[in-house]
Amino acid sequence: MPVTDRILAHYLVETATDMRKAAEVMAGEQSSGTFVSVPGETPELTERAGARVEAIELLDAAVEPALPGARAVAGQPYQRALVTLSWPLGNMGPSLPNLVSTVAGNLFELQQFSGLRILDIEMPEAFFSAYPGPRFGIEGTRRLTGVDQGPLIGTIVKPSVGFGPEETADMVRLLCDAGIDFIKDDELQANGPHCPLPERVDAVMRVINDHADRTGKKVMFAFNITGDLDDMRRHHDLVLEAGGTCVMASLNSVGLVGMIELGRHAQLPIHAHRNGWGYLSRHPLLGWSYVAWQKIWRLAGADHMHVNGLRNKFSEPDDSVIASAKACLTPMSEQKPCIAMPVFSSGQTVSQPPDTFAALGSLDLIYAAGGGIMAHPDGPAAGVESLRQSWEATTTGTPLATYGESHPALGRALEALGR
């Protein structure tokens, strides 16, 4: 955990130039230096405001550059290294937007580099006083859903778009009766004329509130309020007034300041969706590691963070998914741990719980299956039941196939959806 008044950022870089000089270019570009010496750039100023190269660890080298546009050096390979830089807090103060400008900024464009990726960030305690962090996190989410232990079984309204408010409410009624814990709008379902958010909130919350009155169980529904800042505040308040217990925002769409202001305003858990993550991360020598990226959003106020899922439909490998989930569960500060609940989704079925639990070592998660529930051969209610049975088998150490022999919903799901 950070204990100094300096910000640290850890990078994976690739360059054909001298590694020490390349790292110093990074430090200068993102602090007091530029491509030439300028008046006023005294040794005293550089000592006070300049970034420092804290560490360089050489790795392997490549014959060809990972990315185009880099400066080549005749006869030199493209050396890779782990580089750590630090900045004085006084350069920017505890400001998340300016932190991102500092640790990322122009670095990805520098000619010296044919690869650059942010691996991690360490922040001084001043940041944890300046920002709210998750207001609900795991404990608050469990309290609101009444799920004291085990994963929250969740789903996404499918089809993603096309339903009107009443059709959405009909699906929610079916899922509530099936015993679901958590439902979310798809990130594509916003506030369009076919399914306006106010009407959707009214229709869905009538179902959820009625179910809660009858059974004592209030299902959490994450309404997608992604939009302009004033719209997000207004729609958050609409959900709150209707008795809702969660809102959702697409992080890359609303931006950091949008999320910060929503976090400061919110009186409900914020379900943070990472759609668009691929363009920040898919190349291994460009962009961000999720370990670094998720810290910014947790501190801004995200209570739930999407981490993909094992054997997912996307390109991310399983070890990266687990590292992302573990990062969300790792305290950021003694003062303010900022723990967020990881959300496993993307092609999840009854097959992944054993491997998910074995690798993560925690049941503090939302397990969201869209097709894994909706496509069950006996319908969505059986889909919900099959996921509960899969996690029951997992936590008791029973092989899924064995448990499925005496639990038909699981058995049928393994036959139809197992992979």
C-alpha positions in Angstrom: 0.0 0.0 0.0 1.2 3.5 -0.7 2.8 5.2 2.3 4.6 8.2 0.7 3.5 11.5 -0.8 4.6 10.2 -4.3 2.5 8.6 -7.0 4.1 5.4 -8.5 3.2 3.9 -11.8 4.6 0.6 -13.1 4.9 0.0 -16.9 5.8 -2.7 -19.4 7.7 -1.0 -22.2 9.5 -1.9 -25.4 12.1 0.3 -27.1 15.1 0.1 -29.5 16.8 3.0 -27.8 18.8 2.9 -24.6 16.4 1.8 -21.9 17.7 4.3 -19.3 17.4 7.2 -21.8 13.9 6.0 -22.9 12.7 5.9 -19.3 14.1 9.4 -18.6 12.1 10.6 -21.7 9.0 9.1 -20.1 9.7 10.9 -16.8 10.5 14.2 -18.5 7.5 14.2 -20.9 5.1 13.6 -18.0 6.5 16.2 -15.6 8.8 19.2 -15.9 10.6 18.4 -19.2 9.9 18.5 -22.9 11.8 17.7 -26.1 14.3 20.6 -25.6 15.6 22.5 -22.6 13.5 25.6 -21.7 14.3 28.6 -19.6 13.3 28.1 -16.0 13.9 24.4 -16.0 16.5 24.6 -13.3 17.9 21.7 -11.3 16.0 22.9 -8.3 12.7 22.9 -10.2 13.4 19.4 -11.6 14.3 18.1 -8.2 11.0 19.5 -6.8 8.6 18.7 -9.7 10.3 16.2 -12.0 9.2 12.6 -12.2 11.8 10.0 -11.2 12.8 6.7 -12.7 12.6 4.5 -9.7 13.4 1.1 -11.2 14.2 -0.6 -14.5 14.1 -4.4 -14.9 15.2 -5.7 -18.3 13.2 -8.5 -19.8 13.5 -10.2 -23.2 14.0 -8.5 -26.6 12.2 -8.8 -29.9 13.5 -8.5 -33.5 10.4 -6.7 -34.7 8.5 -3.9 -33.0 5.2 -4.7 -31.3 3.6 -1.5 -32.6 4.1 0.7 -35.7 5.5 4.2 -35.6 8.4 3.6 -33.3 11.9 4.9 -33.8 14.2 2.1 -35.1 17.9 2.0 -34.2 20.1 0.2 -36.7 21.3 -3.1 -35.4 19.4 -2.8 -32.1 16.7 -5.2 -31.0 13.5 -4.0 -29.3 14.2 -4.4 -25.7 11.4 -4.9 -23.2 11.5 -3.9 -19.5 9.5 -3.2 -16.4 9.8 0.5 -15.6 8.6 2.3 -12.5 8.2 6.1 -12.4 7.2 8.3 -9.5 5.8 11.9 -9.2 5.4 14.2 -6.3 1.8 14.6 -5.2 2.4 18.4 -5.3 2.3 18.4 -9.1 -1.4 17.7 -9.3 -2.8 17.2 -5.8 -5.2 14.3 -5.2 -7.1 14.6 -8.5 -8.0 11.4 -10.4 -8.4 13.1 -13.8 -5.0 14.7 -13.5 -3.5 11.5 -12.2 -4.6 9.8 -15.4 -3.2 12.7 -17.5 0.1 12.2 -15.6 0.6 8.4 -15.6 -0.8 8.0 -19.1 -1.0 11.3 -21.0 1.3 11.4 -24.1 3.3 8.3 -23.2 1.6 6.0 -25.7 2.6 8.3 -28.6 6.3 8.7 -27.9 8.5 7.7 -30.8 11.0 6.0 -28.5 8.5 3.2 -27.7 7.2 0.3 -29.8 5.2 -0.8 -26.8 3.9 0.7 -23.5 1.4 -0.6 -21.0 0.4 0.6 -17.6 0.6 -2.4 -15.2 -0.2 -0.8 -11.8 -0.6 2.5 -9.9 0.1 3.3 -6.3 -1.6 6.4 -4.8 -0.8 8.4 -1.6 -3.4 8.4 1.1 -4.5 11.9 0.2 -6.5 10.4 -2.7 -8.6 8.3 -0.3 -9.7 11.3 1.6 -10.6 13.2 -1.6 -12.9 10.5 -3.2 -15.8 8.5 -1.8 -14.8 5.0 -3.0 -17.6 2.4 -3.1 -20.4 3.4 -0.7 -21.9 -0.1 -0.6 -19.4 -2.6 -2.0 -19.8 -6.2 -0.9 -21.4 -5.6 2.5 -24.0 -3.2 1.3 -24.9 -5.3 -1.7 -25.4 -8.3 0.5 -27.6 -6.3 2.9 -29.8 -4.9 0.1 -30.3 -8.3 -1.6 -30.6 -10.3 1.6 -27.9 -12.7 0.3 -25.7 -13.2 3.4 -23.3 -15.8 1.9 -22.4 -17.4 -1.4 -22.4 -15.7 -4.8 -25.3 -13.6 -6.0 -27.0 -15.4 -8.9 -27.7 -12.8 -11.6 -28.7 -12.3 -15.2 -29.1 -9.8 -17.9 -32.3 -8.9 -19.6 -32.2 -10.7 -23.0 -32.8 -10.0 -25.8 -30.5 -7.0 -25.0 -32.8 -4.5 -26.7 -36.2 -4.7 -28.3 -38.4 -5.2 -25.2 -40.7 -2.4 -24.1 -41.3 -1.6 -20.4 -44.1 -4.1 -19.9 -42.2 -6.9 -21.7 -39.2 -6.2 -19.5 -41.4 -6.3 -16.4 -42.9 -9.7 -17.5 -39.4 -11.1 -17.8 -38.5 -9.7 -14.4 -41.6 -11.3 -12.9 -40.6 -14.7 -14.2 -37.0 -14.3 -12.8 -38.2 -13.0 -9.4 -40.5 -16.0 -9.1 -37.5 -18.2 -10.0 -35.5 -16.9 -7.0 -33.0 -14.7 -8.8 -30.8 -12.3 -6.7 -29.7 -9.8 -9.3 -30.9 -8.6 -12.7 -29.4 -5.9 -14.9 -30.2 -4.0 -18.0 -28.0 -4.8 -20.9 -25.6 -2.0 -21.5 -27.3 -1.4 -24.9 -30.6 -0.8 -23.2 -30.6 2.9 -22.4 -33.4 5.5 -22.5 -34.7 5.2 -26.1 -38.2 5.9 -27.3 -39.0 2.1 -27.6 -38.2 1.5 -23.9 -38.0 4.9 -22.0 -36.2 4.6 -18.7 -38.9 6.2 -16.6 -41.5 3.8 -17.9 -39.2 0.9 -17.5 -38.4 1.8 -13.9 -42.1 2.1 -13.1 -43.0 -1.2 -14.7 -40.1 -3.2 -13.3 -40.2 -1.8 -9.8 -43.9 -2.5 -9.5 -43.0 -6.2 -10.1 -40.0 -6.1 -7.7 -41.8 -4.3 -4.9 -44.8 -6.6 -5.2 -42.6 -9.6 -5.0 -40.8 -8.2 -2.0 -44.1 -7.5 -0.2 -45.2 -11.1 -0.8 -41.9 -13.0 -0.1 -39.6 -10.6 1.8 -37.0 -10.9 -0.9 -36.2 -7.8 -2.9 -34.4 -8.5 -6.1 -31.7 -6.0 -7.1 -32.2 -4.6 -10.5 -29.4 -2.4 -12.0 -31.0 0.1 -14.3 -28.7 1.5 -17.0 -28.6 5.3 -16.4 -25.6 5.9 -18.6 -26.0 9.4 -20.1 -25.2 13.0 -19.7 -24.4 14.0 -16.1 -27.7 15.8 -15.3 -29.6 12.9 -16.8 -27.7 10.4 -14.7 -28.4 12.3 -11.5 -32.1 12.7 -12.4 -32.5 9.0 -13.4 -30.6 7.9 -10.2 -33.2 9.8 -8.2 -36.0 8.3 -10.1 -34.8 4.8 -9.4 -34.3 5.7 -5.7 -37.8 7.2 -5.4 -39.3 4.0 -7.0 -37.7 1.8 -4.4 -34.9 0.6 -6.6 -31.6 -0.6 -5.1 -29.0 -0.3 -7.9 -28.0 1.8 -11.0 -25.6 1.0 -13.7 -23.2 3.1 -15.7 -20.9 2.3 -18.6 -17.5 3.6 -17.5 -15.9 4.3 -20.8 -19.0 6.1 -22.0 -19.6 8.4 -19.1 -15.9 9.1 -18.5 -14.0 9.5 -15.3 -15.5 12.8 -14.3 -19.0 11.5 -15.0 -18.3 8.5 -12.8 -16.8 10.7 -10.0 -19.8 13.0 -9.9 -22.3 10.1 -10.1 -20.4 8.5 -7.2 -20.6 11.6 -5.1 -24.3 11.9 -5.8 -25.4 8.3 -5.5 -27.4 6.9 -2.7 -27.6 3.5 -4.4 -24.9 0.9 -5.4 -23.3 1.7 -8.8 -22.9 -1.3 -11.0 -19.9 -0.3 -13.2 -19.9 -1.9 -16.7 -16.6 -2.0 -18.6 -17.9 -2.3 -22.2 -15.2 -1.0 -24.5 -12.4 -2.5 -22.3 -11.0 -4.3 -25.3 -9.7 -1.1 -27.0 -7.7 -0.3 -23.9 -6.3 -3.7 -23.3 -6.3 -6.2 -26.1 -2.8 -5.7 -27.3 -0.4 -7.0 -24.7 2.1 -4.1 -25.2 -0.4 -1.2 -25.3 -2.9 0.4 -23.0 -3.8 -0.6 -19.5 -3.7 -3.6 -17.2 -7.1 -4.1 -15.5 -5.1 -4.2 -12.2 -4.3 -0.5 -12.7 -7.4 0.6 -14.4 -10.0 -0.7 -11.9 -8.3 1.2 -9.0 -9.4 4.5 -10.6 -13.0 3.5 -10.9 -13.3 1.9 -7.5 -12.0 5.1 -5.9 -14.4 7.1 -8.0 -17.3 5.1 -6.5 -17.9 1.8 -8.3 -19.5 -0.8 -6.1 -19.5 -3.6 -8.7 -16.9 -4.1 -11.3 -17.2 -6.4 -14.4 -14.2 -8.7 -14.8 -15.4 -11.0 -17.6 -15.6 -14.8 -16.8 -13.8 -18.0 -17.3 -14.0 -19.6 -20.7 -15.7 -16.4 -21.9 -16.9 -15.5 -25.3 -14.3 -12.8 -25.6 -10.5 -12.9 -26.1 -9.4 -12.6 -22.5 -7.6 -15.6 -21.0 -8.7 -17.2 -17.7 -5.7 -16.2 -15.7 -6.3 -12.5 -16.6 -9.9 -12.8 -15.5 -9.0 -14.2 -12.1 -6.3 -11.6 -11.6 -8.9 -8.9 -12.3 -11.3 -10.3 -9.8 -8.7 -10.7 -7.1 -7.6 -7.0 -7.7 -11.2 -5.9 -7.0 -11.1 -7.7 -3.7 -7.7 -6.4 -2.7 -7.7 -3.4 -0.3 -6.3 -0.2 -1.8 -5.7 1.6 1.5 -5.8 1.0 5.2 -7.8 4.2 5.5 -10.3 3.3 2.8 -10.1 -0.3 1.4 -12.4 0.5 -1.6 -13.4 -3.2 -2.0 -15.7 -3.7 -5.0 -17.7 -6.8 -5.8 -16.4 -8.5 -9.0 -19.0 -9.4 -11.6 -18.4 -12.6 -13.6 -20.2 -12.5 -16.9 -19.8 -13.2 -20.6 -20.7 -16.7 -21.7 -21.1 -18.0 -18.1 -23.1 -21.2 -17.6 -23.4 -24.0 -15.0 -19.9 -25.3 -16.0 -17.6 -22.5 -14.8 -18.4 -22.3 -11.0 -16.0 -25.0 -9.8 -13.0 -23.5 -11.7 -14.1 -20.0 -10.7 -14.2 -20.8 -7.0 -11.0 -22.8 -7.1 -9.1 -20.0 -8.7 -10.6 -17.0 -6.9 -10.9 -18.6 -3.4 -13.9 -16.3 -2.6 -17.7 -16.4 -2.9 -18.0 -12.6 -2.8 -19.1 -12.2 -6.4 -22.0 -11.7 -8.7 -22.3 -14.5 -11.2 -24.3 -13.1 -14.1 -25.4 -15.5 -16.8 -27.6 -14.3 -19.7 -27.9 -17.2 -22.1 -26.8 -19.5 -19.3 -30.2 -18.8 -17.7 -32.5 -17.8 -20.6 -31.4 -20.6 -22.9 -32.1 -23.4 -20.4 -34.2 -26.1 -22.2 -36.8 -25.9 -19.4 -36.9 -22.1 -19.3 -35.4 -19.3 -17.3 -36.7 -20.5 -14.0 -34.9 -23.8 -14.4 -31.9 -21.8 -15.6 -31.7 -19.9 -12.3 -32.2 -23.2 -10.3 -29.4 -24.9 -12.3 -26.9 -22.1 -11.4 -27.8 -22.4 -7.7 -27.3 -26.1 -7.9 -24.0 -25.7 -9.7 -22.7 -23.4 -6.9 -24.1 -25.8 -4.3 -22.1 -28.6 -5.8 -19.1 -26.4 -6.0 -19.1 -25.3 -2.4 -19.7 -28.9 -1.2 -16.9 -30.3 -3.4 -19.3 -32.5 -5.4 -18.5 -33.0 -9.1 -21.1 -31.3 -11.2 -22.0 -34.5 -13.1 -22.6 -36.3 -9.9 -24.8 -33.5 -8.5 -26.7 -33.3 -11.7 -27.8 -36.9 -11.5 -30.1 -36.0 -8.5 -30.7 -32.4 -9.5 -32.6 -32.3 -12.8 -32.2 -28.6 -13.5 -28.4 -28.9 -13.3 -28.4 -32.1 -15.2 -30.4 -30.7 -18.1 -28.2 -27.5 -18.2 -25.0 -29.6 -18.3 -26.4 -31.5 -21.3 -27.6 -28.4 -23.2 -25.1 -25.7 -22.1 -22.1 -27.3 -20.5 -18.8 -26.5 -22.1 
